[in-house]
Amino acid sequence: MKQHSVLSDSALRQGIKNGGILFAGNINLKIYGTLKCASGKRMKRKNRVFFSSEKEALNLGYRPCGHCMKIAYQKWKNGFVQ
């Protein structure tokens, strides 16, 4: 997990380009989603964190976004996420 507030813009772009950053999350709400999610784009920089995989986000206690990850969210909501 990488916090947006400590990453420079160039380091963030490089991480996305290299595939090291695939998902973003809200550190306060414990929600993660895709980088293109409209809800995620609205959050404040100080609340945003980045993950290299869904597994990393889930292991840290984050849940899938109900907007951009509807299927994963429904599985999580119904208790099927491990």
C-alpha atoms as an extended CHARMM CRD file, in Angstrom:
* protein
*
        82  EXT
         1         1  MET       CA              0.0000000000        0.0000000000        0.0000000000  PROA      1               0.0000000000
         2         2  LYS       CA              1.3070000000        3.4030000000       -0.9870000000  PROA      2               0.0000000000
         3         3  GLN       CA             -0.1650000000        6.6820000000        0.2170000000  PROA      3               0.0000000000
         4         4  HSD       CA             -0.8270000000        9.2970000000       -2.4470000000  PROA      4               0.0000000000
         5         5  SER       CA              0.2850000000       12.1340000000       -0.1680000000  PROA      5               0.0000000000
         6         6  VAL       CA              3.8680000000       10.8070000000       -0.0750000000  PROA      6               0.0000000000
         7         7  LEU       CA              4.1470000000        9.9700000000       -3.7990000000  PROA      7               0.0000000000
         8         8  SER       CA              5.3090000000       12.5370000000       -6.3090000000  PROA      8               0.0000000000
         9         9  ASP       CA              3.2280000000       12.8900000000       -9.4640000000  PROA      9               0.0000000000
        10        10  SER       CA              6.0310000000       11.4150000000      -11.5670000000  PROA      10              0.0000000000
        11        11  ALA       CA              6.4160000000        8.4230000000       -9.2080000000  PROA      11              0.0000000000
        12        12  LEU       CA              2.6690000000        7.8280000000       -9.4040000000  PROA      12              0.0000000000
        13        13  ARG       CA              2.6430000000        7.9480000000      -13.2200000000  PROA      13              0.0000000000
        14        14  GLN       CA              5.6390000000        5.6040000000      -13.3350000000  PROA      14              0.0000000000
        15        15  GLY       CA              3.9490000000        3.1400000000      -10.9540000000  PROA      15              0.0000000000
        16        16  ILE       CA              0.8170000000        3.0780000000      -13.0770000000  PROA      16              0.0000000000
        17        17  LYS       CA              2.8180000000        2.7250000000      -16.3020000000  PROA      17              0.0000000000
        18        18  ASN       CA              4.8950000000       -0.1570000000      -14.8860000000  PROA      18              0.0000000000
        19        19  GLY       CA              1.8280000000       -1.9760000000      -13.5510000000  PROA      19              0.0000000000
        20        20  GLY       CA              2.8590000000       -1.5890000000       -9.8990000000  PROA      20              0.0000000000
        21        21  ILE       CA             -0.2710000000        0.4380000000       -9.1540000000  PROA      21              0.0000000000
        22        22  LEU       CA             -3.5480000000       -1.0890000000      -10.3130000000  PROA      22              0.0000000000
        23        23  PHE       CA             -6.1230000000       -0.0430000000       -7.7060000000  PROA      23              0.0000000000
        24        24  ALA       CA             -6.8180000000        2.9750000000       -5.5070000000  PROA      24              0.0000000000
        25        25  GLY       CA             -8.5520000000        3.1230000000       -2.1580000000  PROA      25              0.0000000000
        26        26  ASN       CA             -9.8380000000        5.4290000000        0.5290000000  PROA      26              0.0000000000
        27        27  ILE       CA             -7.8720000000        5.0100000000        3.7490000000  PROA      27              0.0000000000
        28        28  ASN       CA            -10.7470000000        6.3180000000        5.9100000000  PROA      28              0.0000000000
        29        29  LEU       CA            -13.6140000000        4.3590000000        4.3460000000  PROA      29              0.0000000000
        30        30  LYS       CA            -11.5730000000        1.1930000000        3.6360000000  PROA      30              0.0000000000
        31        31  ILE       CA            -12.8980000000        0.9640000000        0.0540000000  PROA      31              0.0000000000
        32        32  TYR       CA            -10.8220000000        0.1790000000       -3.0450000000  PROA      32              0.0000000000
        33        33  GLY       CA            -11.6130000000        0.3920000000       -6.7420000000  PROA      33              0.0000000000
        34        34  THR       CA            -10.2140000000        0.8780000000      -10.2180000000  PROA      34              0.0000000000
        35        35  LEU       CA             -8.0960000000        3.8790000000      -11.1230000000  PROA      35              0.0000000000
        36        36  LYS       CA            -10.8120000000        5.1160000000      -13.5080000000  PROA      36              0.0000000000
        37        37  CYS       CA            -13.6120000000        5.1230000000      -10.9260000000  PROA      37              0.0000000000
        38        38  ALA       CA            -15.4560000000        8.4430000000      -10.7590000000  PROA      38              0.0000000000
        39        39  SER       CA            -15.9720000000        8.0550000000       -7.0110000000  PROA      39              0.0000000000
        40        40  GLY       CA            -12.2780000000        7.4380000000       -6.4590000000  PROA      40              0.0000000000
        41        41  LYS       CA            -11.2450000000       10.4330000000       -8.5280000000  PROA      41              0.0000000000
        42        42  ARG       CA            -13.2620000000       12.7350000000       -6.2490000000  PROA      42              0.0000000000
        43        43  MET       CA            -11.5290000000       11.7530000000       -3.0090000000  PROA      43              0.0000000000
        44        44  LYS       CA             -8.9230000000       13.9490000000       -1.4020000000  PROA      44              0.0000000000
        45        45  ARG       CA             -5.2650000000       13.1940000000       -2.0470000000  PROA      45              0.0000000000
        46        46  LYS       CA             -4.5650000000       12.7550000000        1.6870000000  PROA      46              0.0000000000
        47        47  ASN       CA             -7.1930000000        9.9680000000        1.8820000000  PROA      47              0.0000000000
        48        48  ARG       CA             -6.0730000000        8.0590000000       -1.2480000000  PROA      48              0.0000000000
        49        49  VAL       CA             -3.8910000000        4.9540000000       -1.1740000000  PROA      49              0.0000000000
        50        50  PHE       CA             -2.7500000000        2.6730000000       -3.9870000000  PROA      50              0.0000000000
        51        51  PHE       CA             -2.5190000000       -1.1070000000       -4.2620000000  PROA      51              0.0000000000
        52        52  SER       CA             -0.6920000000       -3.4190000000       -6.6290000000  PROA      52              0.0000000000
        53        53  SER       CA             -3.4480000000       -6.0650000000       -6.5160000000  PROA      53              0.0000000000
        54        54  GLU       CA             -6.9550000000       -6.8150000000       -5.2900000000  PROA      54              0.0000000000
        55        55  LYS       CA             -5.5100000000       -9.4090000000       -2.9510000000  PROA      55              0.0000000000
        56        56  GLU       CA             -3.3550000000       -6.7670000000       -1.2520000000  PROA      56              0.0000000000
        57        57  ALA       CA             -6.3770000000       -4.5030000000       -0.7100000000  PROA      57              0.0000000000
        58        58  LEU       CA             -8.5240000000       -7.3290000000        0.6460000000  PROA      58              0.0000000000
        59        59  ASN       CA             -5.7550000000       -8.5260000000        2.9630000000  PROA      59              0.0000000000
        60        60  LEU       CA             -5.5420000000       -5.0220000000        4.4250000000  PROA      60              0.0000000000
        61        61  GLY       CA             -9.2800000000       -5.0130000000        5.1780000000  PROA      61              0.0000000000
        62        62  TYR       CA            -10.5650000000       -2.9380000000        2.2510000000  PROA      62              0.0000000000
        63        63  ARG       CA            -13.8060000000       -3.7750000000        0.4530000000  PROA      63              0.0000000000
        64        64  PRO       CA            -14.5560000000       -3.4600000000       -3.2870000000  PROA      64              0.0000000000
        65        65  CYS       CA            -16.2160000000       -0.2960000000       -4.5880000000  PROA      65              0.0000000000
        66        66  GLY       CA            -19.9210000000       -0.6860000000       -5.3570000000  PROA      66              0.0000000000
        67        67  HSD       CA            -19.6660000000        1.6400000000       -8.3730000000  PROA      67              0.0000000000
        68        68  CYS       CA            -16.7390000000        0.4070000000      -10.4530000000  PROA      68              0.0000000000
        69        69  MET       CA            -16.4600000000       -3.1750000000       -9.1470000000  PROA      69              0.0000000000
        70        70  LYS       CA            -20.1020000000       -4.2430000000       -8.9370000000  PROA      70              0.0000000000
        71        71  ILE       CA            -19.5400000000       -7.9960000000       -9.2200000000  PROA      71              0.0000000000
        72        72  ALA       CA            -16.7180000000       -8.0670000000       -6.6590000000  PROA      72              0.0000000000
        73        73  TYR       CA            -18.7860000000       -5.8320000000       -4.3740000000  PROA      73              0.0000000000
        74        74  GLN       CA            -21.8000000000       -8.1680000000       -4.5660000000  PROA      74              0.0000000000
        75        75  LYS       CA            -19.5810000000      -11.1460000000       -3.7420000000  PROA      75              0.0000000000
        76        76  TRP       CA            -18.0960000000       -9.2310000000       -0.8050000000  PROA      76              0.0000000000
        77        77  LYS       CA            -21.5290000000       -8.1290000000        0.3700000000  PROA      77              0.0000000000
        78        78  ASN       CA            -22.8130000000      -11.7050000000        0.2700000000  PROA      78              0.0000000000
        79        79  GLY       CA            -19.7500000000      -12.9890000000        2.1130000000  PROA      79              0.0000000000
        80        80  PHE       CA            -18.0040000000      -14.8190000000       -0.7270000000  PROA      80              0.0000000000
        81        81  VAL       CA            -14.7150000000      -12.8700000000       -0.6410000000  PROA      81              0.0000000000
        82        82  GLN       CA            -11.9910000000      -14.7270000000        1.2130000000  PROA      82              0.0000000000
